[in-house]
Amino acid sequence: MIMAMQYLISELTETSVYAIAAVIAVFVGAGAGIGMAIATGKALDATARQPEAESKIRTTLLLGLAFIETTAIYGLFIAIMLVIKVL
């Protein structure tokens, strides 16, 4: 197993390393999408349980979604930079 990994690593070219890094950066966006779905679902559950706290829940949700979306945008930006080989 270790020999196989060493062989694979030795065969990597610069282009393949850029491609692997871009794929990893794109997965950041997929993770952000999953996180947004979970956060929205939890906010809906909280609003259903406590309708009087809707404004506080909404404010916190929107702030959290903004942070999650920023992470996704950074991942996309890094992926684009890797594809055009700026980094």
Secondary structure, 3 states (H helix, E strand, C coil): CHHHHHHHHHCCCHHHHHHHHHHHHHHHHHHHHHHHHHHHHHHHHHHHHCHHHHHHHHHHHHHHHHHHHHHHHHHHHHHHHHHCCCC
